[in-house]
Amino acid sequence: MNECYKRPNISDIWEDDIDYIMFIDENNSVNAINVVQKKLLDGKEINQNENIFTVTGCIFTKQAYFYAKQEFERLRNKYWNNTQYLNSKHGKYETVCFHSEDIRGRKKGFHRDILNDEQYDKFIIDLDQILKKCNYKVISININLKEYILNSRYTESNVYKIAFNFIIERFIYNIGNYNKGSIIFEARGKKEDKNLLEHINQIINFHGTEFICSKELQQKIKGVYFNKKKNKRGHPYTGLEIADLSSYPIHRYVKFGTIGKDFITIRTKIVGYPNSSGKGLKIYPKK
């Protein structure tokens, strides 16, 4: 068995025999299902903010990924000296990470003391243009927690496991018959990563999914890894940045139907666009 299935490991290189890598990020907490279930039992109203759990994968070829890395590095150098900013909280310089929450909230390297309003507006335009130019495919699985709990098939309380089964099937469909791929998640916590990896190991090496057998998964998936936002040198993983920047607009769109500029930027990359429903954009279960 591949060592990557024994414990959560990181991946810092693109292996020669890997054709595609899918970087994965999520929105909302896996524990949100417990909150929604308790509210249902107590007869309380469920806030739409807590009702949708989103897992989004961004699929890159090697060439496309290194292009994205170069463009993101160029953008960091354009707005920050040597790509870094002074983190006053920690009293040290850190490389800027393009994290959706920080960008929207003007936190960390995007604070008004670091980027004034004019610089910030220009940065947003540049980031938008780079994302448009980058070549990658998007798959997003969105679990409607209320509908799932009320559904007769409600058996699994870990929604990340449910989302993974859907997303790995779509990853296989999109890399082609003779290609191989790896999957990189953003690491969350040792317990959470270990629990998810155990499920992934069972799916890939033993049981398969509803539509893809384990033999095919073993042939095509050559590694599953859990990387933090930044590597040991403190530099961000571009693939995880793009997964984060792609996932939030979709998450917001599924929750509220909001079509923001950020959603317009990435929606053409969603598999199946403009008919992406059920393909690159899945909402489960259907009402």
C-alpha positions as CSV (number, residue, x, y, z in Angstrom):
1,M,0.0,0.0,0.0
2,N,1.2,3.5,-0.8
3,E,2.7,5.2,2.2
4,C,0.4,8.2,1.8
5,Y,-2.5,6.1,3.1
6,K,-0.9,5.2,6.4
7,R,-0.8,8.7,7.8
8,P,-1.5,12.2,6.6
9,N,1.5,13.4,4.7
10,I,2.4,16.5,2.7
11,S,3.5,16.8,-0.9
12,D,6.0,19.4,-2.0
13,I,6.9,18.2,-5.5
14,W,5.1,17.3,-8.7
15,E,6.0,13.7,-9.3
16,D,7.1,12.8,-12.9
17,D,4.3,10.2,-13.4
18,I,1.5,12.6,-12.3
19,D,-0.6,14.2,-15.1
20,Y,-3.1,16.1,-12.9
21,I,-3.3,17.4,-9.3
22,M,-6.6,18.4,-7.7
23,F,-6.3,20.9,-4.8
24,I,-9.2,20.9,-2.4
25,D,-10.7,23.4,0.0
26,E,-13.9,23.6,1.9
27,N,-16.4,26.2,3.3
28,N,-18.3,25.7,6.6
29,S,-17.4,23.3,9.3
30,V,-17.8,19.5,9.1
31,N,-19.5,19.9,12.6
32,A,-22.2,22.1,11.1
33,I,-24.3,19.0,10.5
34,N,-24.6,18.5,14.3
35,V,-25.7,22.1,14.7
36,V,-28.4,21.7,12.0
37,Q,-29.6,18.4,13.4
38,K,-30.0,19.9,16.9
39,K,-31.9,22.8,15.5
40,L,-34.2,20.5,13.6
41,L,-34.8,18.5,16.8
42,D,-35.5,21.6,18.7
43,G,-37.8,23.1,16.1
44,K,-35.5,26.1,15.5
45,E,-35.0,28.0,12.3
46,I,-31.9,27.0,10.4
47,N,-29.6,29.8,9.2
48,Q,-28.7,29.4,5.5
49,N,-25.1,30.4,6.5
50,E,-24.7,27.1,8.4
51,N,-26.9,24.9,6.1
52,I,-24.5,24.5,3.2
53,F,-21.2,22.6,3.4
54,T,-19.0,23.1,0.3
55,V,-16.0,21.1,-0.9
56,T,-14.3,22.5,-4.1
57,G,-11.5,20.9,-6.1
58,C,-9.4,22.7,-8.7
59,I,-7.7,20.4,-11.3
60,F,-4.4,21.4,-12.9
61,T,-2.0,20.0,-15.4
62,K,1.6,20.4,-14.6
63,Q,2.2,23.2,-17.2
64,A,-1.0,25.1,-16.1
65,Y,0.0,24.8,-12.5
66,F,3.5,26.3,-12.9
67,Y,2.1,29.1,-15.0
68,A,-0.3,29.9,-12.1
69,K,2.6,29.8,-9.6
70,Q,4.6,32.3,-11.7
71,E,1.6,34.6,-12.1
72,F,0.8,34.6,-8.4
73,E,4.4,35.2,-7.5
74,R,4.5,38.1,-9.9
75,L,1.4,39.6,-8.3
76,R,2.9,39.2,-4.8
77,N,6.0,41.0,-5.9
78,K,4.0,43.8,-7.5
79,Y,2.2,44.8,-4.3
80,W,4.4,43.7,-1.5
81,N,8.2,44.2,-1.1
82,N,9.8,40.8,-1.6
83,T,6.3,39.3,-1.5
84,Q,6.1,39.9,2.3
85,Y,4.4,42.1,4.8
86,L,5.0,42.8,8.5
87,N,2.6,40.7,10.7
88,S,2.3,43.1,13.7
89,K,0.6,40.4,15.7
90,H,3.6,38.1,15.5
91,G,6.2,40.8,15.0
92,K,7.8,39.3,11.9
93,Y,7.6,39.4,8.1
94,E,5.5,36.8,6.4
95,T,4.8,35.9,2.8
96,V,1.4,37.1,1.7
97,C,-1.2,34.3,1.2
98,F,-4.1,34.9,-1.1
99,H,-6.8,33.8,1.3
100,S,-10.4,34.8,0.5
101,E,-11.4,35.6,4.0
102,D,-8.3,37.8,4.6
103,I,-8.8,39.6,1.2
104,R,-12.5,40.2,1.8
105,G,-12.0,41.3,5.5
106,R,-8.9,43.4,4.7
107,K,-6.9,41.4,7.2
108,K,-3.1,40.5,7.4
109,G,-1.3,41.6,4.3
110,F,-4.5,43.2,2.9
111,H,-5.0,45.6,5.9
112,R,-5.5,49.2,5.0
113,D,-2.3,50.1,6.8
114,I,-0.4,47.9,4.3
115,L,-2.5,48.3,1.1
116,N,-4.4,51.6,0.8
117,D,-7.8,51.6,-0.9
118,E,-6.5,52.5,-4.3
119,Q,-3.8,49.8,-4.2
120,Y,-6.4,47.2,-2.9
121,D,-8.8,48.0,-5.8
122,K,-6.0,47.6,-8.3
123,F,-4.9,44.3,-6.7
124,I,-8.4,42.9,-6.9
125,I,-8.5,43.7,-10.6
126,D,-5.1,42.1,-11.2
127,L,-6.1,39.0,-9.2
128,D,-9.3,38.7,-11.2
129,Q,-7.4,38.9,-14.5
130,I,-4.9,36.3,-13.4
131,L,-7.5,33.8,-12.3
132,K,-9.2,34.3,-15.7
133,K,-6.0,33.5,-17.5
134,C,-5.1,30.5,-15.3
135,N,-6.2,27.2,-16.9
136,Y,-7.9,24.8,-14.4
137,K,-11.1,23.0,-14.0
138,V,-13.4,23.3,-11.0
139,I,-15.6,20.7,-9.3
140,S,-17.7,21.8,-6.3
141,I,-19.8,19.5,-4.1
142,N,-22.4,21.3,-1.9
143,I,-24.2,19.4,0.8
144,N,-27.6,20.9,1.9
145,L,-27.4,19.7,5.5
146,K,-31.1,20.1,6.3
147,E,-32.3,18.2,3.2
148,Y,-29.6,15.5,3.9
149,I,-30.7,15.0,7.5
150,L,-34.4,14.9,6.5
151,N,-33.6,12.5,3.6
152,S,-34.1,8.8,4.3
153,R,-30.5,8.0,3.2
154,Y,-29.1,10.0,6.1
155,T,-26.5,7.5,7.5
156,E,-23.2,9.3,7.5
157,S,-22.6,12.3,9.9
158,N,-19.2,13.2,8.4
159,V,-20.2,15.3,5.5
160,Y,-16.6,15.5,4.2
161,K,-16.8,11.8,3.5
162,I,-19.9,12.2,1.5
163,A,-18.5,15.1,-0.5
164,F,-15.2,13.2,-1.1
165,N,-17.1,10.3,-2.8
166,F,-18.7,12.7,-5.2
167,I,-15.6,14.7,-5.9
168,I,-13.3,11.8,-6.6
169,E,-15.7,10.4,-9.1
170,R,-15.7,13.6,-11.0
171,F,-12.0,13.9,-10.8
172,I,-11.6,10.5,-12.4
173,Y,-14.1,11.4,-15.1
174,N,-12.1,14.5,-16.0
175,I,-8.5,13.2,-16.1
176,G,-9.1,10.7,-18.9
177,N,-8.6,7.0,-19.2
178,Y,-4.8,6.8,-19.3
179,N,-3.8,9.6,-16.9
180,K,-2.8,9.6,-13.3
181,G,-3.5,12.1,-10.6
182,S,-2.9,13.1,-7.0
183,I,-5.1,14.9,-4.6
184,I,-4.0,17.6,-2.1
185,F,-6.3,18.7,0.7
186,E,-5.7,21.7,2.9
187,A,-4.7,20.2,6.3
188,R,-7.2,21.0,9.1
189,G,-6.2,19.1,12.3
190,K,-4.4,15.8,13.0
191,K,-7.6,14.1,14.1
192,E,-9.7,15.4,11.3
193,D,-7.1,14.6,8.6
194,K,-6.5,11.1,10.0
195,N,-10.3,10.4,10.1
196,L,-10.8,11.5,6.5
197,L,-7.7,9.7,5.3
198,E,-9.0,6.4,6.8
199,H,-12.2,6.9,4.7
200,I,-10.2,7.7,1.6
201,N,-8.1,4.6,2.0
202,Q,-11.2,2.4,2.3
203,I,-12.7,4.0,-0.9
204,I,-9.6,3.9,-3.0
205,N,-8.0,0.6,-1.9
206,F,-11.0,-1.5,-0.9
207,H,-14.6,-0.5,-1.6
208,G,-14.6,2.0,-4.4
209,T,-17.6,4.4,-4.9
210,E,-21.1,3.8,-6.2
211,F,-19.9,4.2,-9.8
212,I,-16.1,3.6,-9.8
213,C,-14.4,0.4,-8.5
214,S,-11.4,0.4,-6.2
215,K,-9.2,-1.1,-8.9
216,E,-9.7,1.8,-11.3
217,L,-9.2,4.3,-8.4
218,Q,-5.9,2.6,-7.5
219,Q,-4.7,2.8,-11.1
220,K,-5.5,6.5,-11.4
221,I,-5.0,8.0,-8.0
222,K,-1.3,7.9,-7.1
223,G,-1.3,10.0,-3.9
224,V,-3.5,11.8,-1.3
225,Y,-1.9,14.5,0.8
226,F,-2.7,17.1,3.4
227,N,-0.8,20.4,3.1
228,K,-1.0,23.4,5.3
229,K,-1.6,26.8,3.6
230,K,2.1,27.4,3.6
231,N,5.1,25.1,3.3
232,K,8.0,24.9,5.8
233,R,9.6,27.9,4.2
234,G,6.5,29.9,4.8
235,H,5.5,30.1,1.2
236,P,1.9,29.5,0.1
237,Y,0.8,26.5,-2.0
238,T,-0.7,28.2,-5.1
239,G,-3.1,25.4,-5.8
240,L,-4.6,25.7,-2.3
241,E,-4.9,29.5,-2.7
242,I,-6.8,29.0,-6.0
243,A,-9.0,26.4,-4.5
244,D,-9.9,28.8,-1.7
245,L,-10.5,31.7,-4.0
246,S,-12.7,29.5,-6.2
247,S,-14.7,27.8,-3.4
248,Y,-16.0,30.8,-1.5
249,P,-17.8,32.4,-4.5
250,I,-19.5,29.1,-5.3
251,H,-20.4,28.5,-1.6
252,R,-22.0,32.0,-1.5
253,Y,-23.8,31.4,-4.8
254,V,-25.3,28.1,-3.6
255,K,-26.4,29.6,-0.3
256,F,-27.9,32.9,-1.5
257,G,-27.9,32.8,-5.3
258,T,-25.4,35.7,-5.3
259,I,-23.5,36.2,-8.5
260,G,-20.6,38.4,-7.5
261,K,-17.6,39.4,-9.7
262,D,-15.5,36.7,-8.1
263,F,-18.2,34.1,-9.1
264,I,-18.3,35.4,-12.7
265,T,-14.5,35.1,-12.9
266,I,-14.5,31.4,-12.1
267,R,-17.8,30.1,-13.3
268,T,-16.6,29.3,-16.8
269,K,-14.0,27.0,-15.2
270,I,-16.7,24.9,-13.6
271,V,-16.9,21.5,-15.3
272,G,-19.9,21.4,-17.8
273,Y,-20.3,25.2,-18.0
274,P,-22.8,26.6,-18.9
275,N,-24.7,23.4,-18.0
276,S,-22.6,22.6,-14.9
277,S,-25.5,21.5,-12.6
278,G,-24.9,17.9,-11.5
279,K,-21.5,17.9,-13.2
280,G,-19.0,20.4,-11.9
281,L,-21.6,22.0,-9.6
282,K,-23.4,19.4,-7.5
283,I,-26.0,20.2,-4.8
284,Y,-26.9,17.1,-2.7
285,P,-29.5,16.0,-2.1
286,K,-31.8,17.3,-4.7
287,K,-35.0,18.6,-3.2
